[in-house]
């Protein structure tokens, strides 16, 4: 009985090239909750940790462009 021969290189997808356009598209999609973190990281060719750090930087330098109304329900932190 022979062993199954699997080409391991066929199992791994090539890493996408990280460009400013890809990063901008991914961070904006994360901000609007249109993309998950793993999908955004894959789009940019980054690891999950790199994408998290990039997104935190995006949040630090880009202020919210929405308003929270006074009559919106409050979420308790406890």
PyMOL Python script that loads the backbone (N, CA, C, O; Angstrom):
from pymol import cmd

cmd.read_pdbstr("""\
ATOM      1  N   UNK A   1       0.848  -1.166   0.000  1.00  0.00           N
ATOM      2  CA  UNK A   1       0.000   0.000   0.000  1.00  0.00           C
ATOM      3  C   UNK A   1       0.900   1.237   0.000  1.00  0.00           C
ATOM      4  O   UNK A   1       1.778   1.362   0.854  1.00  0.00           O
ATOM      5  N   UNK A   2       0.692   2.143  -0.940  1.00  0.00           N
ATOM      6  CA  UNK A   2       1.535   3.320  -1.070  1.00  0.00           C
ATOM      7  C   UNK A   2       1.042   4.480  -0.224  1.00  0.00           C
ATOM      8  O   UNK A   2      -0.141   4.577   0.102  1.00  0.00           O
ATOM      9  N   UNK A   3       1.950   5.336   0.115  1.00  0.00           N
ATOM     10  CA  UNK A   3       1.590   6.534   0.872  1.00  0.00           C
ATOM     11  C   UNK A   3       1.049   7.592  -0.078  1.00  0.00           C
ATOM     12  O   UNK A   3       1.464   7.683  -1.233  1.00  0.00           O
ATOM     13  N   UNK A   4       0.124   8.379   0.425  1.00  0.00           N
ATOM     14  CA  UNK A   4      -0.403   9.478  -0.378  1.00  0.00           C
ATOM     15  C   UNK A   4       0.673  10.542  -0.535  1.00  0.00           C
ATOM     16  O   UNK A   4       1.329  10.934   0.430  1.00  0.00           O
ATOM     17  N   UNK A   5       0.834  10.988  -1.737  1.00  0.00           N
ATOM     18  CA  UNK A   5       1.835  12.031  -1.984  1.00  0.00           C
ATOM     19  C   UNK A   5       1.103  13.345  -2.189  1.00  0.00           C
ATOM     20  O   UNK A   5       0.323  13.493  -3.131  1.00  0.00           O
ATOM     21  N   UNK A   6       1.354  14.287  -1.312  1.00  0.00           N
ATOM     22  CA  UNK A   6       0.709  15.592  -1.368  1.00  0.00           C
ATOM     23  C   UNK A   6       1.773  16.646  -1.609  1.00  0.00           C
ATOM     24  O   UNK A   6       2.799  16.682  -0.929  1.00  0.00           O
ATOM     25  N   UNK A   7       1.514  17.502  -2.586  1.00  0.00           N
ATOM     26  CA  UNK A   7       2.423  18.608  -2.865  1.00  0.00           C
ATOM     27  C   UNK A   7       2.106  19.723  -1.871  1.00  0.00           C
ATOM     28  O   UNK A   7       1.096  20.414  -2.005  1.00  0.00           O
ATOM     29  N   UNK A   8       2.969  19.894  -0.878  1.00  0.00           N
ATOM     30  CA  UNK A   8       2.711  20.882   0.176  1.00  0.00           C
ATOM     31  C   UNK A   8       2.690  22.310  -0.347  1.00  0.00           C
ATOM     32  O   UNK A   8       2.006  23.162   0.221  1.00  0.00           O
ATOM     33  N   UNK A   9       3.418  22.584  -1.405  1.00  0.00           N
ATOM     34  CA  UNK A   9       3.428  23.951  -1.948  1.00  0.00           C
ATOM     35  C   UNK A   9       2.076  24.315  -2.561  1.00  0.00           C
ATOM     36  O   UNK A   9       1.741  25.495  -2.663  1.00  0.00           O
ATOM     37  N   UNK A  10       1.303  23.314  -2.967  1.00  0.00           N
ATOM     38  CA  UNK A  10      -0.016  23.584  -3.535  1.00  0.00           C
ATOM     39  C   UNK A  10      -1.040  23.918  -2.448  1.00  0.00           C
ATOM     40  O   UNK A  10      -2.098  24.470  -2.750  1.00  0.00           O
ATOM     41  N   UNK A  11      -0.743  23.593  -1.197  1.00  0.00           N
ATOM     42  CA  UNK A  11      -1.667  23.857  -0.104  1.00  0.00           C
ATOM     43  C   UNK A  11      -1.566  25.277   0.428  1.00  0.00           C
ATOM     44  O   UNK A  11      -2.511  25.766   1.048  1.00  0.00           O
ATOM     45  N   UNK A  12      -0.456  25.944   0.205  1.00  0.00           N
ATOM     46  CA  UNK A  12      -0.229  27.281   0.729  1.00  0.00           C
ATOM     47  C   UNK A  12      -0.463  28.298  -0.378  1.00  0.00           C
ATOM     48  O   UNK A  12       0.128  28.213  -1.455  1.00  0.00           O
ATOM     49  N   UNK A  13      -1.334  29.261  -0.095  1.00  0.00           N
ATOM     50  CA  UNK A  13      -1.585  30.309  -1.074  1.00  0.00           C
ATOM     51  C   UNK A  13      -0.440  31.308  -1.055  1.00  0.00           C
ATOM     52  O   UNK A  13       0.119  31.590   0.005  1.00  0.00           O
ATOM     53  N   UNK A  14      -0.087  31.842  -2.209  1.00  0.00           N
ATOM     54  CA  UNK A  14       0.980  32.854  -2.216  1.00  0.00           C
ATOM     55  C   UNK A  14       0.525  34.108  -1.478  1.00  0.00           C
ATOM     56  O   UNK A  14      -0.650  34.474  -1.521  1.00  0.00           O
ATOM     57  N   UNK A  15       1.454  34.754  -0.809  1.00  0.00           N
ATOM     58  CA  UNK A  15       1.145  35.949  -0.024  1.00  0.00           C
ATOM     59  C   UNK A  15       0.928  37.135  -0.963  1.00  0.00           C
ATOM     60  O   UNK A  15       1.688  37.331  -1.911  1.00  0.00           O
ATOM     61  N   UNK A  16      -0.094  37.908  -0.698  1.00  0.00           N
ATOM     62  CA  UNK A  16      -0.395  39.085  -1.513  1.00  0.00           C
ATOM     63  C   UNK A  16       0.646  40.168  -1.249  1.00  0.00           C
ATOM     64  O   UNK A  16       1.259  40.214  -0.183  1.00  0.00           O
ATOM     65  N   UNK A  17       0.832  41.026  -2.228  1.00  0.00           N
ATOM     66  CA  UNK A  17       1.778  42.125  -2.073  1.00  0.00           C
ATOM     67  C   UNK A  17       1.117  43.247  -1.271  1.00  0.00           C
ATOM     68  O   UNK A  17      -0.023  43.627  -1.539  1.00  0.00           O
ATOM     69  N   UNK A  18       1.840  43.766  -0.294  1.00  0.00           N
ATOM     70  CA  UNK A  18       1.320  44.854   0.532  1.00  0.00           C
ATOM     71  C   UNK A  18       1.547  46.179  -0.182  1.00  0.00           C
ATOM     72  O   UNK A  18       2.685  46.583  -0.418  1.00  0.00           O
ATOM     73  N   UNK A  19       0.455  46.849  -0.522  1.00  0.00           N
ATOM     74  CA  UNK A  19       0.530  48.165  -1.159  1.00  0.00           C
ATOM     75  C   UNK A  19      -0.289  49.144  -0.331  1.00  0.00           C
ATOM     76  O   UNK A  19      -1.189  48.728   0.398  1.00  0.00           O
ATOM     77  N   UNK A  20       0.001  50.426  -0.430  1.00  0.00           N
ATOM     78  CA  UNK A  20      -0.807  51.413   0.317  1.00  0.00           C
ATOM     79  C   UNK A  20      -2.287  51.348  -0.037  1.00  0.00           C
ATOM     80  O   UNK A  20      -3.138  51.583   0.821  1.00  0.00           O
ATOM     81  N   UNK A  21      -2.602  51.033  -1.290  1.00  0.00           N
ATOM     82  CA  UNK A  21      -3.995  50.947  -1.705  1.00  0.00           C
ATOM     83  C   UNK A  21      -4.698  49.773  -1.023  1.00  0.00           C
ATOM     84  O   UNK A  21      -5.835  49.900  -0.570  1.00  0.00           O
ATOM     85  N   UNK A  22      -4.009  48.627  -0.952  1.00  0.00           N
ATOM     86  CA  UNK A  22      -4.591  47.461  -0.272  1.00  0.00           C
ATOM     87  C   UNK A  22      -4.811  47.743   1.207  1.00  0.00           C
ATOM     88  O   UNK A  22      -5.846  47.384   1.768  1.00  0.00           O
ATOM     89  N   UNK A  23      -3.840  48.384   1.831  1.00  0.00           N
ATOM     90  CA  UNK A  23      -3.940  48.674   3.264  1.00  0.00           C
ATOM     91  C   UNK A  23      -5.085  49.648   3.529  1.00  0.00           C
ATOM     92  O   UNK A  23      -5.845  49.473   4.481  1.00  0.00           O
ATOM     93  N   UNK A  24      -5.208  50.670   2.689  1.00  0.00           N
ATOM     94  CA  UNK A  24      -6.294  51.636   2.866  1.00  0.00           C
ATOM     95  C   UNK A  24      -7.652  50.961   2.689  1.00  0.00           C
ATOM     96  O   UNK A  24      -8.570  51.193   3.476  1.00  0.00           O
ATOM     97  N   UNK A  25      -7.780  50.129   1.663  1.00  0.00           N
ATOM     98  CA  UNK A  25      -9.045  49.419   1.428  1.00  0.00           C
ATOM     99  C   UNK A  25      -9.387  48.513   2.613  1.00  0.00           C
ATOM    100  O   UNK A  25     -10.540  48.457   3.042  1.00  0.00           O
ATOM    101  N   UNK A  26      -8.397  47.815   3.132  1.00  0.00           N
ATOM    102  CA  UNK A  26      -8.633  46.886   4.239  1.00  0.00           C
ATOM    103  C   UNK A  26      -8.987  47.619   5.528  1.00  0.00           C
ATOM    104  O   UNK A  26      -9.909  47.210   6.234  1.00  0.00           O
ATOM    105  N   UNK A  27      -8.271  48.694   5.844  1.00  0.00           N
ATOM    106  CA  UNK A  27      -8.555  49.411   7.089  1.00  0.00           C
ATOM    107  C   UNK A  27      -9.921  50.089   7.043  1.00  0.00           C
ATOM    108  O   UNK A  27     -10.638  50.113   8.044  1.00  0.00           O
ATOM    109  N   UNK A  28     -10.276  50.633   5.902  1.00  0.00           N
ATOM    110  CA  UNK A  28     -11.599  51.256   5.785  1.00  0.00           C
ATOM    111  C   UNK A  28     -12.704  50.202   5.872  1.00  0.00           C
ATOM    112  O   UNK A  28     -13.758  50.455   6.457  1.00  0.00           O
ATOM    113  N   UNK A  29     -12.471  49.032   5.298  1.00  0.00           N
ATOM    114  CA  UNK A  29     -13.461  47.954   5.390  1.00  0.00           C
ATOM    115  C   UNK A  29     -13.580  47.457   6.830  1.00  0.00           C
ATOM    116  O   UNK A  29     -14.679  47.131   7.279  1.00  0.00           O
ATOM    117  N   UNK A  30     -12.473  47.394   7.552  1.00  0.00           N
ATOM    118  CA  UNK A  30     -12.527  47.007   8.964  1.00  0.00           C
ATOM    119  C   UNK A  30     -13.279  48.055   9.774  1.00  0.00           C
ATOM    120  O   UNK A  30     -14.082  47.709  10.641  1.00  0.00           O
ATOM    121  N   UNK A  31     -13.026  49.330   9.501  1.00  0.00           N
ATOM    122  CA  UNK A  31     -13.679  50.410  10.229  1.00  0.00           C
ATOM    123  C   UNK A  31     -15.191  50.362  10.031  1.00  0.00           C
ATOM    124  O   UNK A  31     -15.947  50.620  10.968  1.00  0.00           O
ATOM    125  N   UNK A  32     -15.632  50.039   8.835  1.00  0.00           N
ATOM    126  CA  UNK A  32     -17.069  49.973   8.521  1.00  0.00           C
ATOM    127  C   UNK A  32     -17.655  48.594   8.794  1.00  0.00           C
ATOM    128  O   UNK A  32     -18.838  48.367   8.540  1.00  0.00           O
ATOM    129  N   UNK A  33     -16.848  47.671   9.305  1.00  0.00           N
ATOM    130  CA  UNK A  33     -17.266  46.296   9.610  1.00  0.00           C
ATOM    131  C   UNK A  33     -17.783  45.573   8.369  1.00  0.00           C
ATOM    132  O   UNK A  33     -18.753  44.818   8.436  1.00  0.00           O
ATOM    133  N   UNK A  34     -17.124  45.813   7.235  1.00  0.00           N
ATOM    134  CA  UNK A  34     -17.481  45.135   5.992  1.00  0.00           C
ATOM    135  C   UNK A  34     -16.548  43.972   5.701  1.00  0.00           C
ATOM    136  O   UNK A  34     -16.760  43.220   4.750  1.00  0.00           O
ATOM    137  N   UNK A  35     -15.508  43.825   6.528  1.00  0.00           N
ATOM    138  CA  UNK A  35     -14.525  42.776   6.312  1.00  0.00           C
ATOM    139  C   UNK A  35     -14.036  42.293   7.672  1.00  0.00           C
ATOM    140  O   UNK A  35     -13.949  43.068   8.624  1.00  0.00           O
ATOM    141  N   UNK A  36     -13.721  41.020   7.750  1.00  0.00           N
ATOM    142  CA  UNK A  36     -13.167  40.480   8.991  1.00  0.00           C
ATOM    143  C   UNK A  36     -11.663  40.719   9.016  1.00  0.00           C
ATOM    144  O   UNK A  36     -11.047  40.971   7.981  1.00  0.00           O
ATOM    145  N   UNK A  37     -11.084  40.639  10.200  1.00  0.00           N
ATOM    146  CA  UNK A  37      -9.643  40.843  10.331  1.00  0.00           C
ATOM    147  C   UNK A  37      -8.841  39.826   9.522  1.00  0.00           C
ATOM    148  O   UNK A  37      -7.892  40.223   8.847  1.00  0.00           O
ATOM    149  N   UNK A  38      -9.176  38.530   9.557  1.00  0.00           N
ATOM    150  CA  UNK A  38      -8.414  37.583   8.740  1.00  0.00           C
ATOM    151  C   UNK A  38      -8.497  37.876   7.237  1.00  0.00           C
ATOM    152  O   UNK A  38      -7.511  37.719   6.518  1.00  0.00           O
ATOM    153  N   UNK A  39      -9.667  38.299   6.769  1.00  0.00           N
ATOM    154  CA  UNK A  39      -9.817  38.632   5.349  1.00  0.00           C
ATOM    155  C   UNK A  39      -9.012  39.878   4.995  1.00  0.00           C
ATOM    156  O   UNK A  39      -8.396  39.938   3.931  1.00  0.00           O
ATOM    157  N   UNK A  40      -9.015  40.868   5.876  1.00  0.00           N
ATOM    158  CA  UNK A  40      -8.244  42.088   5.630  1.00  0.00           C
ATOM    159  C   UNK A  40      -6.751  41.802   5.630  1.00  0.00           C
ATOM    160  O   UNK A  40      -6.014  42.335   4.800  1.00  0.00           O
ATOM    161  N   UNK A  41      -6.306  40.971   6.551  1.00  0.00           N
ATOM    162  CA  UNK A  41      -4.891  40.610   6.607  1.00  0.00           C
ATOM    163  C   UNK A  41      -4.475  39.866   5.346  1.00  0.00           C
ATOM    164  O   UNK A  41      -3.386  40.093   4.819  1.00  0.00           O
ATOM    165  N   UNK A  42      -5.322  38.996   4.871  1.00  0.00           N
ATOM    166  CA  UNK A  42      -5.024  38.241   3.649  1.00  0.00           C
ATOM    167  C   UNK A  42      -4.957  39.174   2.448  1.00  0.00           C
ATOM    168  O   UNK A  42      -4.084  39.022   1.593  1.00  0.00           O
ATOM    169  N   UNK A  43      -5.873  40.139   2.374  1.00  0.00           N
ATOM    170  CA  UNK A  43      -5.879  41.102   1.277  1.00  0.00           C
ATOM    171  C   UNK A  43      -4.569  41.882   1.224  1.00  0.00           C
ATOM    172  O   UNK A  43      -4.043  42.158   0.145  1.00  0.00           O
ATOM    173  N   UNK A  44      -4.047  42.236   2.400  1.00  0.00           N
ATOM    174  CA  UNK A  44      -2.831  43.041   2.486  1.00  0.00           C
ATOM    175  C   UNK A  44      -1.550  42.218   2.463  1.00  0.00           C
ATOM    176  O   UNK A  44      -0.461  42.769   2.299  1.00  0.00           O
ATOM    177  N   UNK A  45      -1.670  40.919   2.626  1.00  0.00           N
ATOM    178  CA  UNK A  45      -0.474  40.094   2.705  1.00  0.00           C
ATOM    179  C   UNK A  45       0.231  40.246   4.035  1.00  0.00           C
ATOM    180  O   UNK A  45       1.458  40.185   4.109  1.00  0.00           O
ATOM    181  N   UNK A  46      -0.553  40.444   5.092  1.00  0.00           N
ATOM    182  CA  UNK A  46      -0.010  40.621   6.433  1.00  0.00           C
ATOM    183  C   UNK A  46      -0.446  39.476   7.329  1.00  0.00           C
ATOM    184  O   UNK A  46      -1.359  38.720   6.997  1.00  0.00           O
ATOM    185  N   UNK A  47       0.219  39.359   8.466  1.00  0.00           N
ATOM    186  CA  UNK A  47      -0.248  38.435   9.493  1.00  0.00           C
ATOM    187  C   UNK A  47      -1.386  39.113  10.244  1.00  0.00           C
ATOM    188  O   UNK A  47      -1.613  40.312  10.087  1.00  0.00           O
ATOM    189  N   UNK A  48      -2.098  38.343  11.057  1.00  0.00           N
ATOM    190  CA  UNK A  48      -3.197  38.931  11.839  1.00  0.00           C
ATOM    191  C   UNK A  48      -2.666  40.001  12.780  1.00  0.00           C
ATOM    192  O   UNK A  48      -3.284  41.054  12.936  1.00  0.00           O
ATOM    193  N   UNK A  49      -1.531  39.741  13.405  1.00  0.00           N
ATOM    194  CA  UNK A  49      -0.957  40.704  14.348  1.00  0.00           C
ATOM    195  C   UNK A  49      -0.560  41.992  13.627  1.00  0.00           C
ATOM    196  O   UNK A  49      -0.813  43.085  14.134  1.00  0.00           O
ATOM    197  N   UNK A  50       0.055  41.879  12.457  1.00  0.00           N
ATOM    198  CA  UNK A  50       0.433  43.075  11.697  1.00  0.00           C
ATOM    199  C   UNK A  50      -0.802  43.887  11.314  1.00  0.00           C
ATOM    200  O   UNK A  50      -0.779  45.117  11.359  1.00  0.00           O
ATOM    201  N   UNK A  51      -1.886  43.192  10.935  1.00  0.00           N
ATOM    202  CA  UNK A  51      -3.110  43.901  10.556  1.00  0.00           C
ATOM    203  C   UNK A  51      -3.730  44.582  11.758  1.00  0.00           C
ATOM    204  O   UNK A  51      -4.236  45.698  11.638  1.00  0.00           O
ATOM    205  N   UNK A  52      -3.703  43.931  12.924  1.00  0.00           N
ATOM    206  CA  UNK A  52      -4.231  44.563  14.141  1.00  0.00           C
ATOM    207  C   UNK A  52      -3.469  45.837  14.461  1.00  0.00           C
ATOM    208  O   UNK A  52      -4.071  46.867  14.765  1.00  0.00           O
ATOM    209  N   UNK A  53      -2.143  45.771  14.392  1.00  0.00           N
ATOM    210  CA  UNK A  53      -1.328  46.954  14.682  1.00  0.00           C
ATOM    211  C   UNK A  53      -1.587  48.071  13.681  1.00  0.00           C
ATOM    212  O   UNK A  53      -1.663  49.241  14.055  1.00  0.00           O
ATOM    213  N   UNK A  54      -1.720  47.713  12.422  1.00  0.00           N
ATOM    214  CA  UNK A  54      -2.006  48.703  11.387  1.00  0.00           C
ATOM    215  C   UNK A  54      -3.363  49.346  11.605  1.00  0.00           C
ATOM    216  O   UNK A  54      -3.518  50.555  11.436  1.00  0.00           O
ATOM    217  N   UNK A  55      -4.350  48.535  11.982  1.00  0.00           N
ATOM    218  CA  UNK A  55      -5.687  49.070  12.211  1.00  0.00           C
ATOM    219  C   UNK A  55      -5.720  49.976  13.435  1.00  0.00           C
ATOM    220  O   UNK A  55      -6.419  50.989  13.430  1.00  0.00           O
ATOM    221  N   UNK A  56      -4.968  49.626  14.495  1.00  0.00           N
ATOM    222  CA  UNK A  56      -4.895  50.503  15.672  1.00  0.00           C
ATOM    223  C   UNK A  56      -4.271  51.843  15.292  1.00  0.00           C
ATOM    224  O   UNK A  56      -4.708  52.886  15.779  1.00  0.00           O
ATOM    225  N   UNK A  57      -3.260  51.827  14.434  1.00  0.00           N
ATOM    226  CA  UNK A  57      -2.665  53.083  13.959  1.00  0.00           C
ATOM    227  C   UNK A  57      -3.687  53.883  13.159  1.00  0.00           C
ATOM    228  O   UNK A  57      -3.769  55.104  13.300  1.00  0.00           O
ATOM    229  N   UNK A  58      -4.461  53.205  12.326  1.00  0.00           N
ATOM    230  CA  UNK A  58      -5.509  53.871  11.550  1.00  0.00           C
ATOM    231  C   UNK A  58      -6.494  54.565  12.484  1.00  0.00           C
ATOM    232  O   UNK A  58      -6.881  55.710  12.250  1.00  0.00           O
ATOM    233  N   UNK A  59      -6.899  53.861  13.552  1.00  0.00           N
ATOM    234  CA  UNK A  59      -7.849  54.440  14.500  1.00  0.00           C
ATOM    235  C   UNK A  59      -7.248  55.617  15.258  1.00  0.00           C
ATOM    236  O   UNK A  59      -7.951  56.569  15.596  1.00  0.00           O
ATOM    237  N   UNK A  60      -5.952  55.548  15.522  1.00  0.00           N
ATOM    238  CA  UNK A  60      -5.299  56.620  16.272  1.00  0.00           C
ATOM    239  C   UNK A  60      -5.281  57.927  15.470  1.00  0.00           C
ATOM    240  O   UNK A  60      -5.459  59.003  16.041  1.00  0.00           O
ATOM    241  N   UNK A  61      -5.068  57.840  14.164  1.00  0.00           N
ATOM    242  CA  UNK A  61      -4.892  59.045  13.357  1.00  0.00           C
ATOM    243  C   UNK A  61      -6.122  59.444  12.547  1.00  0.00           C
ATOM    244  O   UNK A  61      -6.112  60.493  11.903  1.00  0.00           O
ATOM    245  N   UNK A  62      -7.170  58.643  12.563  1.00  0.00           N
ATOM    246  CA  UNK A  62      -8.401  58.961  11.846  1.00  0.00           C
ATOM    247  C   UNK A  62      -9.544  59.038  12.839  1.00  0.00           C
ATOM    248  O   UNK A  62      -9.955  58.033  13.418  1.00  0.00           O
ATOM    249  N   UNK A  63     -10.042  60.225  13.024  1.00  0.00           N
ATOM    250  CA  UNK A  63     -11.125  60.450  13.978  1.00  0.00           C
ATOM    251  C   UNK A  63     -12.433  59.882  13.433  1.00  0.00           C
ATOM    252  O   UNK A  63     -12.597  59.778  12.217  1.00  0.00           O
ATOM    253  N   UNK A  64     -13.365  59.513  14.311  1.00  0.00           N
ATOM    254  CA  UNK A  64     -14.664  58.998  13.867  1.00  0.00           C
ATOM    255  C   UNK A  64     -15.390  60.020  13.003  1.00  0.00           C
ATOM    256  O   UNK A  64     -15.324  61.220  13.266  1.00  0.00           O
ATOM    257  N   UNK A  65     -16.071  59.551  11.988  1.00  0.00           N
ATOM    258  CA  UNK A  65     -16.824  60.443  11.111  1.00  0.00           C
ATOM    259  C   UNK A  65     -18.334  60.235  11.303  1.00  0.00           C
ATOM    260  O   UNK A  65     -19.122  60.429  10.378  1.00  0.00           O
ATOM    261  N   UNK A  66     -18.709  59.845  12.500  1.00  0.00           N
ATOM    262  CA  UNK A  66     -20.109  59.639  12.833  1.00  0.00           C
ATOM    263  C   UNK A  66     -20.382  60.291  14.179  1.00  0.00           C
ATOM    264  O   UNK A  66     -19.464  60.571  14.949  1.00  0.00           O
ATOM    265  N   UNK A  67     -21.657  60.528  14.446  1.00  0.00           N
ATOM    266  CA  UNK A  67     -22.051  61.136  15.709  1.00  0.00           C
ATOM    267  C   UNK A  67     -22.883  60.139  16.512  1.00  0.00           C
ATOM    268  O   UNK A  67     -23.692  59.397  15.956  1.00  0.00           O
ATOM    269  N   UNK A  68     -22.674  60.135  17.806  1.00  0.00           N
ATOM    270  CA  UNK A  68     -23.487  59.314  18.697  1.00  0.00           C
ATOM    271  C   UNK A  68     -24.539  60.230  19.291  1.00  0.00           C
ATOM    272  O   UNK A  68     -24.221  61.184  20.001  1.00  0.00           O
ATOM    273  N   UNK A  69     -25.783  59.935  18.997  1.00  0.00           N
ATOM    274  CA  UNK A  69     -26.857  60.814  19.466  1.00  0.00           C
ATOM    275  C   UNK A  69     -27.060  60.621  20.965  1.00  0.00           C
ATOM    276  O   UNK A  69     -26.708  59.586  21.532  1.00  0.00           O
ATOM    277  N   UNK A  70     -27.638  61.649  21.593  1.00  0.00           N
ATOM    278  CA  UNK A  70     -27.845  61.639  23.046  1.00  0.00           C
ATOM    279  C   UNK A  70     -28.921  60.623  23.452  1.00  0.00           C
ATOM    280  O   UNK A  70     -28.909  60.135  24.582  1.00  0.00           O
ATOM    281  N   UNK A  71     -29.852  60.301  22.542  1.00  0.00           N
ATOM    282  CA  UNK A  71     -30.926  59.384  22.897  1.00  0.00           C
ATOM    283  C   UNK A  71     -30.597  57.933  22.574  1.00  0.00           C
ATOM    284  O   UNK A  71     -31.471  57.071  22.664  1.00  0.00           O
ATOM    285  N   UNK A  72     -29.353  57.648  22.201  1.00  0.00           N
ATOM    286  CA  UNK A  72     -28.975  56.258  21.933  1.00  0.00           C
ATOM    287  C   UNK A  72     -28.816  55.502  23.248  1.00  0.00           C
ATOM    288  O   UNK A  72     -28.413  56.088  24.253  1.00  0.00           O
ATOM    289  N   UNK A  73     -29.128  54.217  23.251  1.00  0.00           N
ATOM    290  CA  UNK A  73     -29.041  53.443  24.514  1.00  0.00           C
ATOM    291  C   UNK A  73     -27.598  53.338  24.987  1.00  0.00           C
ATOM    292  O   UNK A  73     -26.678  53.192  24.183  1.00  0.00           O
ATOM    293  N   UNK A  74     -27.413  53.414  26.283  1.00  0.00           N
ATOM    294  CA  UNK A  74     -26.094  53.296  26.873  1.00  0.00           C
ATOM    295  C   UNK A  74     -25.796  51.837  27.174  1.00  0.00           C
ATOM    296  O   UNK A  74     -26.672  51.102  27.632  1.00  0.00           O
ATOM    297  N   UNK A  75     -24.581  51.422  26.923  1.00  0.00           N
ATOM    298  CA  UNK A  75     -24.166  50.049  27.213  1.00  0.00           C
ATOM    299  C   UNK A  75     -23.363  50.072  28.483  1.00  0.00           C
ATOM    300  O   UNK A  75     -22.386  50.811  28.602  1.00  0.00           O
ATOM    301  N   UNK A  76     -23.776  49.260  29.437  1.00  0.00           N
ATOM    302  CA  UNK A  76     -23.059  49.247  30.714  1.00  0.00           C
ATOM    303  C   UNK A  76     -21.748  48.476  30.549  1.00  0.00           C
ATOM    304  O   UNK A  76     -21.674  47.499  29.805  1.00  0.00           O
ATOM    305  N   UNK A  77     -20.742  48.928  31.245  1.00  0.00           N
ATOM    306  CA  UNK A  77     -19.433  48.288  31.173  1.00  0.00           C
ATOM    307  C   UNK A  77     -19.220  47.264  32.260  1.00  0.00           C
ATOM    308  O   UNK A  77     -18.132  46.695  32.350  1.00  0.00           O
ATOM    309  N   UNK A  78     -20.196  47.010  33.076  1.00  0.00           N
ATOM    310  CA  UNK A  78     -20.020  46.124  34.221  1.00  0.00           C
ATOM    311  C   UNK A  78     -20.582  44.799  33.975  1.00  0.00           C
ATOM    312  O   UNK A  78     -20.517  43.930  34.845  1.00  0.00           O
TER     313      UNK A  78
END
""", "prot")
cmd.dss("prot")
cmd.show_as("cartoon", "prot")
cmd.util.cbc("prot")
cmd.orient("prot")
